[in-house]
Amino acid sequence: MSEADRAPSPAAPPAVAAAASEEKKGKEPEREKLPPIVSAGAGATTGLDRGDKGQISTCSSFVSTVSQKKEATENRSSPAHLVSPNVRDSNVRDLPPVCLDVRQKQRIPIDTLSSETKAPILAEPVLPVQPKTMKDFQEDMEKVKSTGDWKTVHDFYLTTFDSFPGLNTIFKKDATASFNTIDDSGINAKFVNAVYDALLNTPQDIQKTVLKGIINSLLREWKGPRTKDDLRAYFILLQNPQFNNTSTYVICAHLLRQIATLVEADHHFLVHWFKKLSQKRFKQLVERLLQFISLRLFPAKPEEFPPIAKCSWWIPSASKVLALLNTANNLVDPPLIPYTDFYNSTLDHIDLMEEYHTWQSFGNSHRFSFCQYPFVISIAAKKIIIQRDSEQQMISIARQSLVDKVSRRQRPDMNMLFLNMKVRRTHLVSDSLDELPNENFGDILILRSINPERADLKKKLKVTFVGEAGLDMGGLTKEWFLLLIRQIFHPDYGMFTYHKDSHCHWFSSFKCDNYSEFRLVGILMGLAVYNSITLDIRFPPCCYKKLLSPPIVPSDQNTPVGICSVTIDDLCQIMPELAHGLRELLSYEGNVEEDFYSTFQVFQEEFGIIKSYNLKPGGDKIPVTNQNRKEYVQLYTDFLINKSIYKQFAAFYYGFHSVCASNALMLLRPEEVEILVCGSPELDMHALQRSTQYDGYAKTDLTIRYFWDVVLGFPLDLQKKLLHFTTGSDRVPVGGMADLNFKISKNETSTNWLPVAHTCFNQLCLPPYKSKKDLKQKLIIGISNSEGFGLE
């Protein structure tokens, strides 16, 4: 299931959920307007004087040139040009608002529109016969190399970019065909790429001519719904590499605004056309828009742009178009680019909590917030938002408790600021359950709404082991996590089943009277996020999709939780062999009913007893046939991932949300929740080397130089073993290697000893080996034969 199919989907806003920052005057917001539509004389359509290659002049030069030509004539029959925004005219037509709603918790994905619900197909204008082919254009470019005469090429760019019909005439595969489907844009993509690739190597006057033509095209008066030829023109213009230059941002902004304000049905077409771009062009387009936003937020030369108050719609328009690209990326399997390529690191330097509070406070207004488009916010920034939101909730509760105690003349207890755990090593699970707020989650109560007292879990954790001296400065907390996770996930404990083929754990479907231990696992995951602890847990990706279904705990006690739409691909992440068998069933060419003799009834073993379950009413009497086998596979998959473990997962779901309950969870993708809990699998050992601290060694010591020569030369699997040996997990925290606080200490023992690790402190104790060969041999033995979490 793509992210676009999930409602609400924090990582993929729908195409219709655009955003804009509107200035208010009185009670009604004053909408931003494009410059007025006016006409210029016939001479205004001629090309600019030719010049040498060079930097494109700023848009203001075009504005000035066109304005002068406009003032020289009263003829209003020629194409419109860009003029000063201060000029007002009775023929001015307002653009529609950039958005209708800031936050839509129930979102409609654009890819769900049926063909019958699309906007009516308008008659396309009759286009002239295509004057030039791609071969003709390439031949003209070759002639330039020998003659130096750019006239033919100049005329081509002039006629092509001066209007939307001109763009369609050149780039449409067949000028007489309508191409009114989402499957084929009708655009000759290779020709578009060739023209744009050549454009940046043409003289400056040709590049100016193209920009001037785009201005002409964008400022023509809107006349009702856009035709598919108009959408094709927008699609082509958006790929213009000239928009990498800040001097063209004014023009680019108006293009983005017109695309952002198209109706949803038109966005539907654009999304499906975007997903068919090549990976290279798609990535370039995303990077261009991210750069546009970054430079508008933090311009290198502020004088290049209009005042922010006069172009407040720039960033909302660009964000809306990015949302279309993000949706297109999610519709492709595998995606064209990783979802992380949509992150805008510039946003890490703005006041994200202000953005978050704007998103929370103005849900029914036109106030823009980047939280409406969470796919551009990095996982590190989202973690900060979640932690600070939880801290603010904790502070609010603590303040209220303090006021209550003072009003009753009781002494305040400073321990209220911490979640204090006092446990025995021999009774780790039971003591941990007793120390946590008791909510009595049973077969019935797991469906009830969250008790407000569970907010007490939103505190910094302090752990004490009974009978042991020492203060918890972080090491005891991590040890508590490691020991508890190791015990709960042990196969003999029976809560989770480890699948060797997929290398992951899954919930046991065995029925029991008390599911509180599953709640404990959820609480552990939530506390790990809140306390920045990376857990060595291996759940399949669909687990985190279920954990966000829904992202906000429903107030209605009868609303199911942890139920999401699943496919055979999700099952393959857990039980690949079973998924393979079901795929074989789907592709079987013989008679399914006679050869398999199966019904809509499945069997599971529970404590040595075989139990049967009907996938649908009367399933034991319904044979699986060639006609209904797809339904059988879907119901079986849903049974295994959702229904058979519902009570277990519901307790797990409530446990996690008892710590992390926040609207900020709506900002997260399932993959991002996994990274928050388990860390990132991407290792950068050079970054680890730069951030490592030393005790007893200096980074220039021979043993340390040997160590890094060996480690940097390790294959990935050994690097992961080293990380697991020293930290208890082979993954990296959200903040990167620097957040590990990795330390190498000198172990004054015989060099015949193996290295020792203190996982609670991410510390490696290394004897002073005299040779690189000896160090490598001892290190590989140590990290390859450690057991469990590598605890000393």
JOGIUR-V148820 format. One record per residue. N is the residue number from 1. RES is the residue in one letter. SS is DSSP state (A for helix, B for strand, O for the rest). OMEGA is omega in degrees with one decimal (999 if undefined). NEAR is the number of other C-alpha atoms within 8 Angstrom. Layout:
BEGIN
n = <N;N>
res = <RES;RES>
ss = <SS;SS>
omega = <OMEGA;OMEGA>
near = <NEAR;NEAR>
END
This chain:
BEGIN
n = <1;2;3;4;5;6;7;8;9;10;11;12;13;14;15;16;17;18;19;20;21;22;23;24;25;26;27;28;29;30;31;32;33;34;35;36;37;38;39;40;41;42;43;44;45;46;47;48;49;50;51;52;53;54;55;56;57;58;59;60;61;62;63;64;65;66;67;68;69;70;71;72;73;74;75;76;77;78;79;80;81;82;83;84;85;86;87;88;89;90;91;92;93;94;95;96;97;98;99;100;101;102;103;104;105;106;107;108;109;110;111;112;113;114;115;116;117;118;119;120;121;122;123;124;125;126;127;128;129;130;131;132;133;134;135;136;137;138;139;140;141;142;143;144;145;146;147;148;149;150;151;152;153;154;155;156;157;158;159;160;161;162;163;164;165;166;167;168;169;170;171;172;173;174;175;176;177;178;179;180;181;182;183;184;185;186;187;188;189;190;191;192;193;194;195;196;197;198;199;200;201;202;203;204;205;206;207;208;209;210;211;212;213;214;215;216;217;218;219;220;221;222;223;224;225;226;227;228;229;230;231;232;233;234;235;236;237;238;239;240;241;242;243;244;245;246;247;248;249;250;251;252;253;254;255;256;257;258;259;260;261;262;263;264;265;266;267;268;269;270;271;272;273;274;275;276;277;278;279;280;281;282;283;284;285;286;287;288;289;290;291;292;293;294;295;296;297;298;299;300;301;302;303;304;305;306;307;308;309;310;311;312;313;314;315;316;317;318;319;320;321;322;323;324;325;326;327;328;329;330;331;332;333;334;335;336;337;338;339;340;341;342;343;344;345;346;347;348;349;350;351;352;353;354;355;356;357;358;359;360;361;362;363;364;365;366;367;368;369;370;371;372;373;374;375;376;377;378;379;380;381;382;383;384;385;386;387;388;389;390;391;392;393;394;395;396;397;398;399;400;401;402;403;404;405;406;407;408;409;410;411;412;413;414;415;416;417;418;419;420;421;422;423;424;425;426;427;428;429;430;431;432;433;434;435;436;437;438;439;440;441;442;443;444;445;446;447;448;449;450;451;452;453;454;455;456;457;458;459;460;461;462;463;464;465;466;467;468;469;470;471;472;473;474;475;476;477;478;479;480;481;482;483;484;485;486;487;488;489;490;491;492;493;494;495;496;497;498;499;500;501;502;503;504;505;506;507;508;509;510;511;512;513;514;515;516;517;518;519;520;521;522;523;524;525;526;527;528;529;530;531;532;533;534;535;536;537;538;539;540;541;542;543;544;545;546;547;548;549;550;551;552;553;554;555;556;557;558;559;560;561;562;563;564;565;566;567;568;569;570;571;572;573;574;575;576;577;578;579;580;581;582;583;584;585;586;587;588;589;590;591;592;593;594;595;596;597;598;599;600;601;602;603;604;605;606;607;608;609;610;611;612;613;614;615;616;617;618;619;620;621;622;623;624;625;626;627;628;629;630;631;632;633;634;635;636;637;638;639;640;641;642;643;644;645;646;647;648;649;650;651;652;653;654;655;656;657;658;659;660;661;662;663;664;665;666;667;668;669;670;671;672;673;674;675;676;677;678;679;680;681;682;683;684;685;686;687;688;689;690;691;692;693;694;695;696;697;698;699;700;701;702;703;704;705;706;707;708;709;710;711;712;713;714;715;716;717;718;719;720;721;722;723;724;725;726;727;728;729;730;731;732;733;734;735;736;737;738;739;740;741;742;743;744;745;746;747;748;749;750;751;752;753;754;755;756;757;758;759;760;761;762;763;764;765;766;767;768;769;770;771;772;773;774;775;776;777;778;779;780;781;782;783;784;785;786;787;788;789;790;791;792>
res = <M;S;E;A;D;R;A;P;S;P;A;A;P;P;A;V;A;A;A;A;S;E;E;K;K;G;K;E;P;E;R;E;K;L;P;P;I;V;S;A;G;A;G;A;T;T;G;L;D;R;G;D;K;G;Q;I;S;T;C;S;S;F;V;S;T;V;S;Q;K;K;E;A;T;E;N;R;S;S;P;A;H;L;V;S;P;N;V;R;D;S;N;V;R;D;L;P;P;V;C;L;D;V;R;Q;K;Q;R;I;P;I;D;T;L;S;S;E;T;K;A;P;I;L;A;E;P;V;L;P;V;Q;P;K;T;M;K;D;F;Q;E;D;M;E;K;V;K;S;T;G;D;W;K;T;V;H;D;F;Y;L;T;T;F;D;S;F;P;G;L;N;T;I;F;K;K;D;A;T;A;S;F;N;T;I;D;D;S;G;I;N;A;K;F;V;N;A;V;Y;D;A;L;L;N;T;P;Q;D;I;Q;K;T;V;L;K;G;I;I;N;S;L;L;R;E;W;K;G;P;R;T;K;D;D;L;R;A;Y;F;I;L;L;Q;N;P;Q;F;N;N;T;S;T;Y;V;I;C;A;H;L;L;R;Q;I;A;T;L;V;E;A;D;H;H;F;L;V;H;W;F;K;K;L;S;Q;K;R;F;K;Q;L;V;E;R;L;L;Q;F;I;S;L;R;L;F;P;A;K;P;E;E;F;P;P;I;A;K;C;S;W;W;I;P;S;A;S;K;V;L;A;L;L;N;T;A;N;N;L;V;D;P;P;L;I;P;Y;T;D;F;Y;N;S;T;L;D;H;I;D;L;M;E;E;Y;H;T;W;Q;S;F;G;N;S;H;R;F;S;F;C;Q;Y;P;F;V;I;S;I;A;A;K;K;I;I;I;Q;R;D;S;E;Q;Q;M;I;S;I;A;R;Q;S;L;V;D;K;V;S;R;R;Q;R;P;D;M;N;M;L;F;L;N;M;K;V;R;R;T;H;L;V;S;D;S;L;D;E;L;P;N;E;N;F;G;D;I;L;I;L;R;S;I;N;P;E;R;A;D;L;K;K;K;L;K;V;T;F;V;G;E;A;G;L;D;M;G;G;L;T;K;E;W;F;L;L;L;I;R;Q;I;F;H;P;D;Y;G;M;F;T;Y;H;K;D;S;H;C;H;W;F;S;S;F;K;C;D;N;Y;S;E;F;R;L;V;G;I;L;M;G;L;A;V;Y;N;S;I;T;L;D;I;R;F;P;P;C;C;Y;K;K;L;L;S;P;P;I;V;P;S;D;Q;N;T;P;V;G;I;C;S;V;T;I;D;D;L;C;Q;I;M;P;E;L;A;H;G;L;R;E;L;L;S;Y;E;G;N;V;E;E;D;F;Y;S;T;F;Q;V;F;Q;E;E;F;G;I;I;K;S;Y;N;L;K;P;G;G;D;K;I;P;V;T;N;Q;N;R;K;E;Y;V;Q;L;Y;T;D;F;L;I;N;K;S;I;Y;K;Q;F;A;A;F;Y;Y;G;F;H;S;V;C;A;S;N;A;L;M;L;L;R;P;E;E;V;E;I;L;V;C;G;S;P;E;L;D;M;H;A;L;Q;R;S;T;Q;Y;D;G;Y;A;K;T;D;L;T;I;R;Y;F;W;D;V;V;L;G;F;P;L;D;L;Q;K;K;L;L;H;F;T;T;G;S;D;R;V;P;V;G;G;M;A;D;L;N;F;K;I;S;K;N;E;T;S;T;N;W;L;P;V;A;H;T;C;F;N;Q;L;C;L;P;P;Y;K;S;K;K;D;L;K;Q;K;L;I;I;G;I;S;N;S;E;G;F;G;L;E>
ss = <O;O;A;A;A;O;O;O;O;O;O;O;O;O;O;O;O;O;O;O;O;O;B;B;B;O;O;B;B;B;O;O;O;O;O;O;O;O;B;O;O;A;A;A;A;O;O;O;O;O;O;O;O;O;O;O;O;O;A;A;A;A;A;A;A;A;A;A;A;A;A;O;O;O;O;O;O;O;O;B;O;O;O;O;O;O;O;O;O;O;O;O;O;O;O;O;O;O;O;O;O;O;O;O;O;O;O;O;O;A;A;A;O;O;A;A;A;O;O;O;O;O;O;O;O;O;O;O;O;O;O;O;O;A;A;A;A;A;A;A;A;A;A;A;A;A;A;O;O;O;A;A;A;A;A;A;A;A;A;A;A;O;O;A;A;A;A;A;A;A;A;B;O;O;O;O;O;O;O;O;O;O;O;O;O;O;B;O;A;A;A;A;A;A;A;A;A;A;A;O;O;O;O;A;A;A;A;A;A;A;A;A;A;A;A;A;A;A;O;O;O;O;O;O;O;O;O;A;A;A;A;A;A;A;A;A;A;O;O;O;A;A;A;A;O;A;A;A;A;A;A;A;A;A;A;A;A;A;A;A;O;O;O;A;A;A;A;A;A;A;A;A;A;A;O;O;O;O;A;A;A;A;A;A;A;A;A;A;A;A;A;A;A;A;A;A;A;O;O;O;O;A;A;A;O;O;O;A;A;A;O;O;A;A;A;A;A;A;A;A;A;A;A;A;A;A;A;A;A;A;A;O;O;O;O;O;O;O;A;A;A;A;O;O;A;A;A;A;A;O;O;A;A;A;A;A;A;A;A;A;A;O;O;O;O;O;O;O;O;A;A;A;A;A;A;A;O;O;A;A;A;A;A;A;A;A;A;A;A;A;A;A;A;A;A;A;A;A;A;A;A;A;A;A;A;A;A;O;O;O;O;O;O;A;A;A;A;B;B;B;B;B;B;O;A;A;A;A;A;A;A;A;A;A;A;O;O;O;O;O;O;O;O;O;A;A;A;O;O;O;O;A;A;A;A;A;A;O;O;B;B;B;B;B;B;O;O;O;O;O;O;O;O;O;A;A;A;A;A;A;A;A;A;A;A;A;A;A;O;O;A;A;A;O;O;B;B;B;B;O;O;O;O;B;B;B;B;O;O;O;O;O;O;O;O;A;A;A;A;A;A;A;A;A;A;A;A;A;A;A;O;O;O;O;O;O;O;O;B;O;A;A;A;A;A;A;A;O;O;O;O;O;O;O;O;O;O;O;O;O;O;O;O;O;O;O;O;A;A;A;A;A;O;O;O;A;A;A;A;A;A;A;A;A;A;A;A;O;O;O;O;A;A;A;A;A;O;O;B;O;B;B;B;B;B;B;O;O;B;B;B;B;B;B;O;O;O;O;A;A;A;O;B;O;O;O;O;O;A;A;A;A;A;A;A;A;A;A;A;A;A;O;A;A;A;A;A;A;A;A;A;A;A;A;A;A;A;A;A;A;O;O;A;A;A;A;A;O;O;A;A;A;A;A;A;A;A;A;O;B;O;O;O;O;A;A;A;A;A;A;A;O;B;B;B;O;O;O;O;O;O;A;A;A;A;A;A;A;A;A;A;A;A;O;O;A;A;A;A;A;A;A;A;A;A;A;A;O;O;O;O;B;O;O;O;O;A;A;A;A;O;O;B;B;B;B;O;O;O;O;O;O;O;O;O;B;B;B;A;A;A;O;B;B;B;B;O;O;O;O;O;A;A;A;A;A;A;A;A;A;A;A;A;A;O;O;O;O;O;O;O;O>
omega = <179.7;-178.9;-179.1;-177.5;-174.6;178.6;-5.1;-178.6;-173.3;-175.6;-178.5;178.3;-178.9;-177.8;-177.7;-174.6;-179.6;-178.6;176.4;175.8;-175.4;174.1;-176.7;175.2;-173.7;-178.9;-175.4;177.7;177.0;-174.9;174.9;-179.0;168.7;174.8;-176.6;178.6;176.8;-177.0;179.2;-179.2;-177.9;-179.7;-176.5;-176.9;-179.2;-179.0;176.2;177.0;-179.6;177.1;179.9;174.1;178.9;179.9;177.1;179.1;-175.1;-178.0;-177.0;179.2;176.9;179.7;-178.1;-178.2;-177.0;179.5;179.5;179.3;179.5;-177.8;-176.6;-177.2;177.0;-178.5;-176.4;-177.4;-177.4;-179.5;-177.5;178.9;-180.0;179.5;-177.1;-179.6;-177.3;-178.6;180.0;-175.7;-179.8;179.9;-178.8;176.8;-178.9;167.3;173.8;-179.8;-177.1;179.2;178.0;-177.2;-178.5;-175.0;177.6;-177.7;173.8;-171.1;179.8;-179.8;-174.0;-177.4;178.5;-179.5;175.5;-177.7;-178.8;-175.3;-179.9;177.2;-179.8;-179.6;179.0;178.6;-179.9;177.7;178.3;-178.4;177.4;178.5;-175.3;-175.0;-177.5;174.1;178.3;179.1;178.2;-178.7;-179.4;176.8;177.3;179.4;177.5;179.7;179.5;-177.4;-178.2;-175.2;-176.1;-178.9;-176.1;-171.2;-177.9;179.7;177.8;-179.3;178.5;-179.9;-179.5;-177.0;-176.8;-170.9;-177.5;-178.2;175.6;176.2;179.1;178.0;179.7;179.9;-176.3;-167.8;178.1;-177.9;179.5;-175.8;-177.3;-178.9;-175.6;-178.7;-176.5;179.7;178.1;-175.4;-176.1;179.5;-178.5;-176.4;174.3;-173.0;-179.9;178.8;178.3;-178.9;-179.4;-179.5;179.8;178.9;-180.0;-172.6;-175.6;178.0;178.8;176.7;-174.2;-176.3;176.7;178.7;175.6;179.2;179.1;-179.3;178.5;177.0;178.0;176.2;178.8;-176.7;-175.0;-174.5;173.3;-173.6;176.9;179.5;176.6;-176.2;177.9;174.1;177.9;174.5;175.9;179.0;177.6;179.8;176.9;-178.8;179.9;-175.9;-177.6;-177.7;-176.5;-178.1;177.3;-177.8;170.0;-176.6;-177.5;-179.6;179.7;-172.1;178.7;178.9;179.8;-179.0;179.1;175.3;-179.7;-178.5;179.1;177.6;-178.4;-174.6;173.5;179.4;-174.8;-179.8;177.1;175.4;179.2;178.7;-177.2;-179.8;-178.2;174.2;178.9;-174.1;179.1;171.8;174.5;-179.4;-178.5;-177.4;179.4;-179.3;178.3;-179.2;178.4;-179.8;179.5;-178.8;176.1;177.7;178.0;179.9;-177.0;-177.4;173.5;177.8;-177.0;-177.0;175.5;178.0;-176.1;-177.9;179.5;-173.5;172.6;176.3;-176.4;-179.5;-178.0;179.1;-178.9;-178.6;-178.2;-175.6;175.8;179.7;178.8;179.3;179.0;179.5;174.3;177.7;176.8;179.4;178.4;177.7;178.0;-179.5;-179.4;179.7;-176.8;177.7;-0.7;-179.5;178.8;177.8;177.1;-179.7;179.7;178.2;175.7;179.2;174.8;-175.6;177.4;-177.2;176.1;-174.9;174.7;-180.0;-175.8;179.2;174.7;176.0;-178.7;-179.7;174.8;178.9;-179.4;-169.9;-173.4;-177.7;-177.3;-179.2;-179.0;179.7;-179.6;173.1;177.2;177.8;172.3;-178.0;-170.9;-178.9;178.2;-178.7;-176.2;-179.6;178.1;179.3;179.0;177.5;178.2;179.6;-178.1;-178.2;-179.2;177.1;177.8;178.9;178.9;175.4;179.9;179.8;179.6;178.9;179.9;179.6;-179.9;178.5;179.3;178.9;179.9;-179.6;179.5;179.9;178.0;178.7;175.9;-179.3;178.3;179.2;-178.0;177.0;179.0;-179.7;-177.9;171.7;-173.5;179.2;177.0;-170.3;173.7;-179.3;-177.2;179.9;-169.1;-175.6;-177.1;178.8;179.6;177.1;-179.3;-177.7;179.8;177.8;-174.8;-178.7;175.4;177.3;177.2;-177.9;-177.8;-171.4;179.7;179.4;-175.1;-179.5;-173.9;174.7;-179.0;-178.6;-179.6;175.0;177.1;179.1;-179.2;-179.3;173.6;-173.2;173.7;-175.0;174.8;174.8;-176.3;177.8;-179.6;178.1;176.3;177.3;179.4;176.0;-179.5;-178.4;179.5;178.0;-180.0;179.0;177.4;177.2;-175.4;-178.4;-177.5;179.0;-179.7;-177.7;-176.2;-176.2;176.7;-178.1;-178.1;-178.9;170.8;-179.0;-176.7;177.3;178.9;179.9;-174.4;-176.9;-177.7;179.9;179.0;176.3;173.2;-174.0;175.2;-178.8;-179.4;179.5;177.9;-176.7;-175.0;-178.1;-175.6;180.0;173.0;174.7;179.3;179.1;176.7;178.1;178.4;179.8;178.7;178.6;178.3;177.5;-175.9;-177.1;176.5;176.4;177.2;-177.5;176.8;-179.6;179.6;172.2;176.3;-178.3;-177.5;177.2;-177.4;172.9;176.7;-178.3;178.0;-178.9;-3.3;-180.0;176.9;-178.1;-177.6;178.7;178.7;-175.4;-178.7;-178.9;178.6;177.1;177.8;178.4;178.9;177.2;-176.7;178.6;178.6;175.6;175.8;178.8;-179.8;178.6;-178.4;-176.8;-174.8;-179.5;178.4;178.7;177.5;178.5;178.9;175.8;176.2;177.8;-178.7;-176.8;-177.7;-174.7;179.8;179.5;-175.2;-175.4;-175.8;-174.1;-177.3;177.6;-179.5;176.1;177.6;176.0;-179.7;-175.1;176.2;177.7;178.2;-179.8;176.4;-179.4;178.9;178.5;-178.6;179.0;176.0;179.4;175.5;-179.4;-179.0;-175.1;-179.3;-179.4;-179.0;-178.8;174.1;-176.2;176.0;-176.4;-174.4;-176.3;176.9;177.5;179.5;-179.2;-179.7;-179.6;179.5;177.8;179.3;179.0;-176.4;-173.0;-176.4;-166.9;-173.5;-178.5;-172.0;-176.1;177.6;-175.9;178.7;177.2;177.1;179.4;-178.8;177.5;179.2;-176.7;176.3;177.0;-171.2;-179.4;-177.8;174.2;179.2;177.5;177.1;-179.1;-169.0;165.7;176.6;179.5;-179.3;175.2;178.5;-179.6;178.0;-177.0;-170.3;-177.3;-178.5;178.3;-177.5;-178.4;174.2;-175.0;175.0;177.1;177.4;178.8;-177.6;-174.3;-176.9;175.1;-176.2;178.0;-176.7;176.6;166.3;-174.7;178.7;179.7;-175.5;-179.5;179.8;177.9;175.4;-176.7;-176.1;174.1;-179.6;-175.2;-179.5;177.2;178.6;166.9;-174.6;-176.4;177.7;175.5;177.3;178.0;177.9;-179.9;178.7;-179.6;-173.6;-175.3;-177.5;178.4;178.6;179.5;-173.9;177.4;-178.0;-177.8;179.7;-177.0;-178.2;-178.8;179.4;-174.2;-176.4;-177.9;173.2;-178.7;178.8;180.0;-176.1;178.4;178.7;178.4;173.8;-179.6;175.0;174.9;179.5;-179.5;170.6;-173.3;-178.7;-177.4;-178.7;-172.7;176.1;178.4;-169.8;173.8;-178.1;-179.1;-173.6;-178.9;179.0;-179.2;-179.9;179.8;-178.5;-179.1;-178.7;-178.6;-179.5;178.1;-177.0;-174.9;-177.7;-176.6;175.2;-174.7;177.1;-177.2;179.4;179.5;-179.1;999>
near = <7;7;11;15;8;9;9;11;13;13;12;13;13;13;14;9;13;15;18;15;10;12;7;8;7;5;5;6;9;8;8;9;6;8;12;12;14;10;13;19;14;6;7;9;6;5;7;8;5;8;7;7;9;6;5;9;7;8;10;6;8;10;11;9;8;13;12;8;12;13;8;7;8;9;8;8;7;9;9;12;13;13;11;8;8;5;8;7;8;4;7;9;8;8;9;5;9;13;12;9;12;18;9;9;6;6;10;7;11;13;6;6;10;6;5;4;6;8;6;4;7;7;5;8;5;6;9;7;6;8;7;8;8;8;7;8;10;8;8;10;9;8;10;10;7;6;6;7;7;7;6;8;10;9;8;8;11;13;9;11;13;14;12;11;9;11;14;13;14;11;11;11;7;6;13;6;5;7;8;8;7;10;6;9;10;8;9;9;7;6;9;10;8;9;8;10;8;8;9;9;7;9;11;13;13;14;12;11;12;12;10;10;12;13;11;14;12;8;11;9;6;5;5;4;4;11;10;12;11;9;11;11;11;10;9;10;8;9;8;8;7;7;10;8;8;8;10;13;11;9;11;9;11;10;11;13;13;9;9;12;11;9;7;9;10;11;13;13;10;12;12;11;12;10;12;6;8;7;8;6;9;11;9;8;10;11;9;10;10;10;8;12;11;12;9;10;6;6;8;5;6;6;5;7;9;7;6;6;5;6;8;11;12;11;10;14;16;15;12;13;11;10;13;13;12;12;15;12;11;11;10;9;6;4;10;11;8;7;9;6;6;12;10;11;8;7;9;10;6;6;6;10;7;7;11;12;8;11;15;7;6;10;10;7;7;13;12;12;12;9;10;11;14;12;13;9;15;12;8;8;10;12;9;8;12;12;9;8;10;13;10;8;10;12;8;8;10;10;8;8;8;9;8;8;11;10;7;6;6;7;6;7;5;5;7;7;8;9;13;10;11;11;13;9;7;4;8;10;8;7;11;11;11;8;10;8;8;6;5;6;12;10;9;7;8;11;10;9;9;9;6;5;5;10;11;10;11;14;10;9;11;12;12;12;9;8;4;6;4;4;5;10;6;9;9;12;12;10;10;9;10;12;8;10;11;10;8;9;11;9;9;4;9;9;10;12;10;9;11;6;7;9;8;11;13;11;10;9;8;6;4;5;6;8;13;11;8;13;15;11;12;15;14;10;11;15;12;12;11;13;8;7;10;14;13;11;6;8;8;11;11;10;8;12;11;11;11;11;10;11;10;10;11;8;6;7;8;6;7;6;9;14;9;8;6;12;10;10;8;10;14;12;11;12;11;11;8;9;12;9;8;9;8;8;9;8;6;8;4;5;9;12;11;6;7;6;9;8;11;14;11;10;8;7;8;9;5;5;6;8;8;8;7;11;12;6;5;7;12;9;7;8;11;13;9;8;5;8;11;8;7;11;10;10;9;10;12;12;10;9;10;11;8;8;12;10;9;11;11;12;15;14;13;13;15;16;13;13;14;12;11;10;8;11;13;11;12;12;11;12;8;9;10;11;11;12;13;13;13;10;7;6;8;7;10;7;9;11;8;6;10;11;8;10;9;6;10;8;7;6;8;6;11;11;10;11;11;9;8;10;9;8;6;9;6;6;7;11;11;11;11;10;12;13;15;13;13;15;11;12;15;14;16;10;8;8;13;11;7;9;10;12;11;13;12;11;8;6;6;6;9;4;8;11;11;9;13;13;15;12;9;13;14;12;12;11;13;9;9;8;8;11;6;9;12;10;8;11;10;9;9;11;11;8;6;9;6;6;12;12;10;6>
END
